[in-house]
Amino acid sequence: MTLNEPCPIFLELDGQNFEEEVIPPGGGDVSEATRLHSALLWAYVFFIRQGPQYAFRSAIIYNSTETTGTDLEWAGAQKQFEVLEDTSGSERTLVIQSKGGVSAVGITPLNERRRPLDFTQLEVSANRCSIGYRKDLSPELLKIRLSGLNVMRVQTVWTCARTDEMKIIFPNPLAPLIQRPDVIRVDRLDNSEGGSRKLGEHFQALFGILFNKVSRLTFKLRCEYEYQIGEGLPKITIPVLLTLRQSSASHGQYISSLAGQLQRWYRSNGQQNGDFVFALDIFHEVSGNHLPFLCLQRLILPIESIADME
């Protein structure tokens, strides 16, 4: 049976997952602030199975853990997009359009083995994508990928797929866990020349980027000190501190306390020409989830870049 033959419409959400966006390498024209922003981005991928035609609209629900029940219609929480099918030409054409909230949308028709069918990319833009493929191909699934979600603003996603006849939802929201082992140089954030700054100024640059225009988040910081005692030898790592969870709303007060603790530790224990290495875990304050949604594992701050570390 082809998609153009009459049959009962069926609709099924068939799996969802997340993918971390790629962080560009450092150096060249890519600033460290851009790399840190990239570390916050993720993509939402899900699959829809439908027949006889892929003519549906779907809603992506952000930060759904703040709502109870299964009513997906509350104001301000919904980002919609549509997938439209056109069979009037020589090829079947699928168009996906988003109302915003993502940097790019993509759609791929799949066969029963979840392998892509041959198709032609007709259009790609920030909130619109279209593809064309032969009419005699019969897709089993549509793979939809929404790119560029900022995890500081979107920590959970709940999907509802609809046709005119029905509406279904995934039973549970998707909450990503983004773990970034990439090195981010704190001393180069908003400081492209790499000049030395006071310790508090380094942290202001870091937290200013992370917590700008967000609220109801908490974070936990771990610090180690790395130094090398000889050329060709492995680095020595010394634990420095582990903080309790702090509120992002009061990170300004926390910076002053943190700077003082690190300065006192360095005067008593530090070796010259070493680096502070921070691991930062960020949590949602009200979700009840004890797991972080973002782990920045290697935030590097060289001692030589700190003006008030004596």
C-alpha positions in Angstrom: 0.0 0.0 0.0 1.3 3.5 -0.8 0.8 6.6 1.2 -1.7 7.9 -1.3 -4.1 4.9 -0.8 -7.0 5.4 1.7 -6.5 3.8 5.0 -7.1 4.6 8.7 -4.7 7.3 10.0 -2.3 6.1 12.6 0.2 8.1 14.6 3.0 7.0 17.0 5.9 8.7 18.7 8.7 6.2 18.3 11.7 7.2 20.5 13.5 10.3 21.5 17.0 11.2 22.5 19.4 14.1 22.7 22.7 14.9 21.0 25.4 17.3 22.2 26.3 20.0 19.7 30.0 20.1 18.6 32.3 22.7 20.3 34.5 24.4 17.8 38.3 24.1 18.4 40.1 27.0 20.0 42.3 29.4 18.2 41.9 31.4 15.0 38.8 33.5 14.8 36.8 31.5 17.4 36.7 33.2 20.8 36.7 31.3 24.1 33.3 32.9 24.9 31.9 31.4 21.6 33.3 28.0 22.6 31.6 28.2 26.0 28.3 29.2 24.4 28.6 26.2 22.1 29.1 23.9 25.2 25.6 24.9 26.3 23.9 23.7 23.1 22.1 20.5 22.4 19.8 18.9 19.8 16.6 17.1 20.4 16.0 14.1 18.1 12.7 12.2 17.9 10.9 9.8 15.5 7.3 9.9 14.3 5.5 6.9 12.6 2.3 7.9 10.7 0.2 6.8 7.8 -1.2 7.2 5.3 0.4 10.6 4.9 2.8 12.6 6.9 0.5 15.6 7.5 0.7 16.5 11.1 1.7 19.3 13.5 3.7 18.9 16.7 4.4 20.9 19.8 7.7 20.9 21.7 7.2 21.6 25.4 10.1 23.3 27.2 10.8 23.0 31.0 7.9 20.7 31.4 8.9 19.5 34.9 7.4 22.7 36.3 4.0 21.5 35.3 1.9 18.6 36.6 -0.4 16.3 34.7 -0.6 15.8 30.9 -2.2 19.1 29.8 0.2 20.5 27.2 -1.7 23.7 26.5 -0.5 26.1 29.2 0.4 29.6 28.1 3.9 30.5 27.2 5.3 26.9 27.4 4.7 25.7 23.9 6.9 25.9 20.8 5.1 24.6 17.7 6.3 23.5 14.3 4.6 21.9 11.3 5.5 19.3 8.7 3.6 19.7 5.5 3.5 17.2 2.5 3.1 18.2 -1.1 2.5 15.4 -3.7 1.3 17.6 -6.6 4.7 17.7 -8.3 6.9 15.0 -9.8 8.4 14.3 -6.4 6.9 14.1 -2.9 8.0 17.2 -0.9 8.2 17.5 2.9 8.6 20.9 4.5 9.2 21.5 8.3 8.7 25.0 9.7 9.4 26.1 13.3 8.1 29.2 15.1 11.5 29.7 16.8 13.5 28.5 19.8 15.9 26.5 17.7 18.8 27.3 15.4 18.0 24.7 12.8 15.4 22.1 12.0 16.0 18.9 10.0 13.8 16.1 8.8 14.9 12.7 7.4 12.5 10.0 6.0 13.5 6.5 7.1 12.7 2.9 6.0 11.5 0.1 8.3 15.2 -0.5 9.3 15.6 3.2 10.3 17.9 3.8 7.4 17.6 7.1 5.4 15.8 7.0 2.1 17.3 8.7 -0.8 16.2 12.3 -0.8 17.2 15.7 -2.0 17.8 18.7 0.3 15.8 21.5 -1.2 16.0 24.2 1.4 17.8 24.8 4.7 17.4 27.8 6.9 17.2 28.6 10.6 13.6 27.7 11.1 12.7 25.9 7.8 13.8 22.8 6.0 12.4 21.0 2.9 13.3 17.8 1.2 12.1 15.9 -1.9 12.1 12.2 -2.8 10.5 9.8 -5.2 6.7 9.1 -4.9 7.2 5.4 -5.0 9.3 5.4 -1.8 7.3 4.6 1.3 8.8 6.0 4.4 8.2 4.2 7.7 9.4 6.9 10.0 10.3 10.6 10.1 13.4 11.6 12.0 13.1 15.1 13.3 16.1 17.0 14.7 15.8 20.4 16.4 19.3 22.0 16.9 20.6 24.8 19.0 18.6 24.4 22.2 20.4 26.2 25.0 20.5 23.9 28.1 20.6 26.9 30.5 17.1 27.8 29.3 15.7 24.5 28.1 16.5 21.6 30.5 13.5 19.4 29.7 11.4 18.7 26.6 8.0 17.0 26.3 6.6 16.3 22.8 3.0 16.1 21.7 2.3 15.0 18.1 -1.0 15.7 16.4 -3.2 15.2 13.4 -6.7 16.6 13.0 -8.0 13.3 14.4 -5.7 12.6 17.3 -3.1 13.7 19.8 -0.4 11.6 21.5 2.4 12.5 23.8 5.6 10.8 25.1 4.8 9.4 28.6 7.8 11.2 30.1 9.7 14.4 29.4 13.3 14.1 28.1 16.0 15.6 30.4 19.4 15.7 28.8 22.7 15.3 30.7 25.4 17.2 28.8 29.0 16.3 29.8 31.7 18.5 28.3 35.3 17.2 28.8 36.6 20.0 26.4 39.1 22.5 27.8 37.6 26.0 28.3 40.1 28.7 29.1 38.5 30.9 31.8 41.3 33.5 31.4 40.3 34.1 27.8 36.6 34.7 28.3 35.9 38.3 27.2 39.7 38.7 27.3 41.0 37.7 23.9 44.5 39.1 24.5 44.9 36.8 27.5 46.0 39.6 29.9 46.0 39.0 33.6 43.0 40.0 35.7 42.0 39.8 39.3 40.6 36.4 40.3 37.1 37.8 40.9 37.1 39.3 37.4 37.8 35.9 35.9 34.8 34.4 37.7 32.6 37.3 36.8 33.3 36.6 33.1 32.5 32.9 33.5 29.3 33.2 35.5 28.2 36.2 33.6 28.0 34.1 30.4 26.5 31.1 32.1 23.9 32.7 34.2 22.9 35.7 32.0 19.1 36.0 32.0 18.5 32.7 33.7 17.1 31.9 37.2 16.2 29.1 39.5 19.4 27.2 38.9 22.0 25.9 41.3 25.6 24.9 40.8 28.4 23.0 42.5 32.1 23.7 41.9 35.1 21.4 42.3 38.6 22.7 42.1 42.0 21.0 41.6 45.5 22.4 41.1 47.7 21.0 38.3 51.5 21.6 37.9 54.5 19.9 36.4 57.7 19.2 38.2 59.8 18.4 35.2 59.8 18.3 31.4 58.3 15.1 30.0 56.8 14.1 33.4 53.1 13.7 34.0 51.3 16.6 35.8 50.7 16.4 39.5 47.1 17.0 40.6 46.2 18.3 44.1 42.6 18.6 45.3 41.8 22.1 46.4 38.1 22.4 47.3 34.5 21.1 46.7 31.7 23.5 47.4 28.1 22.8 48.4 25.3 23.7 45.9 25.0 27.4 45.4 22.1 29.5 43.9 22.8 31.1 40.6 20.9 34.2 41.8 23.6 34.9 44.4 26.7 34.0 42.4 28.1 37.5 42.9 28.4 37.0 46.6 29.8 33.5 46.1 32.6 34.9 43.8 34.1 37.0 46.6 34.1 34.1 49.0 35.6 31.7 46.4 38.4 34.1 45.4 39.4 34.4 49.1 39.5 30.7 49.6 41.7 30.1 46.5 44.1 32.9 47.4 44.6 31.5 51.0 45.1 28.0 49.6 47.6 29.1 47.1 49.7 31.0 49.6 49.9 27.8 51.7 50.1 25.1 49.1 50.5 26.4 45.6 53.4 25.7 43.2 54.4 28.3 40.6 53.4 28.0 36.9 50.4 25.7 37.6 46.7 25.9 36.7 43.5 25.8 38.7 41.2 23.3 37.0 37.5 23.6 37.8 34.6 21.2 37.2 31.2 22.9 37.3 27.9 21.0 37.7 24.7 22.9 37.1 21.3 21.8 38.4 17.7 22.9 38.0 16.6 24.3 41.4 13.0 23.1 41.4 12.9 19.9 39.4 13.7 17.6 42.3 16.3 15.9 40.2 19.6 15.3 42.0 21.5 14.9 38.8 23.0 17.9 37.0 21.9 18.8 33.5 25.3 20.2 32.5 28.8 19.2 33.5 31.7 21.4 32.4 34.7 19.2 33.4 37.8 21.2 32.5 37.6 25.0 33.1 41.3 26.0 33.1 42.6 29.1 34.9 46.5 29.5 34.8 48.1 31.1 37.8 50.1 33.4 35.5 46.8 35.0 34.4 45.7 36.0 37.9 46.8 39.5 38.9 46.1 39.2 42.7 47.5 35.7 43.3 50.7 36.3 45.4 
